[in-house]
Amino acid sequence: MTTGPLAPPPRGVSDDHLWLVVRGDDAPQLVAMTGHRLTVGRDLRSDIVLDDSKASRHHAEITRDPMGRYVLTDLTSRNGTTIDGRQLVGSLVLVGGELLRFGRTIVEVLNSEPEGPP
């Protein structure tokens, strides 16, 4: 999957942050993306550490661009990153509602805090 020109986020997307629900072998984990960069991988220094042999040590990152959009980039991981079942090539702006896969780990992207437990 490739992306075209980056557009501003649609109305209703939080200007503050995205929420990520990480579903791996352990209990689901809720992560608020509040900074400018979030790293994902098996490396213990990652912001989201994956206990997943199919994930790379430095699998992907989500960055906030100058326009305030959240951009997912695969870091040339061994098994790739999928978004809504499609292989990610390059980078993609996240707006909420996407399902990401890093190895066997599923991450749901939300544009508002969930009301109940993940």
MARDREN-274430 format. One record per residue (C-alpha): residue in three letters; x negated, y, z. Coordinates in steps of 0.5 Angstrom, whole numbers, plus 500, padded with zeros to 3 digits. Layout:
ALAXYZ ...
//
This chain:
MET500500500 THR497507498 THR500514500 GLY502520496 PRO501527498 LEU502528506 ALA508531508 PRO510534514 PRO514530519 PRO522529518 ARG526533523 GLY527530529 VAL520527530 SER517529537 ASP512534536 ASP509532543 HIS507525541 LEU509518539 TRP510512543 LEU507505541 VAL510498544 VAL504493544 ARG507486543 GLY501481544 ASP501475548 ASP502479554 ALA508483557 PRO509488552 GLN505495554 LEU508502552 VAL503507550 ALA504514549 MET500517544 THR498524547 GLY491526544 HIS488527537 ARG485520537 LEU487513539 THR483507537 VAL485499537 GLY481493537 ARG478488541 ASP472492543 LEU473493551 ARG472501549 SER478501545 ASP484505547 ILE489499546 VAL485493547 LEU487487543 ASP486480546 ASP487477539 SER482473535 LYS485475529 ALA484482530 SER477486529 ARG473489534 HIS474496531 HIS481494527 ALA484501526 GLU485508529 ILE491513529 THR489520529 ARG493527529 ASP491531523 PRO491539523 MET498539521 GLY500535528 ARG502529524 TYR500522526 VAL495518521 LEU494511521 THR487508518 ASP485501518 LEU477501519 THR476496514 SER478490519 ARG477483517 ASN484481517 GLY487488515 THR493492518 THR500491515 ILE506496516 ASP513494515 GLY510487512 ARG506491507 GLN498491507 LEU495498509 VAL490501504 GLY487507506 SER491511511 LEU499513512 VAL503518516 LEU507515522 VAL514518523 GLY517513528 GLY520506526 GLU515503523 LEU512496525 LEU505495525 ARG501488525 PHE494488527 GLY492481527 ARG497477531 THR499483535 ILE505487533 VAL506494535 GLU513498534 VAL512506533 LEU517510536 ASN518517536 SER522518543 GLU520515549 PRO525508550 GLU530508555 GLY529501558 PRO523497559 PRO519495552 
//
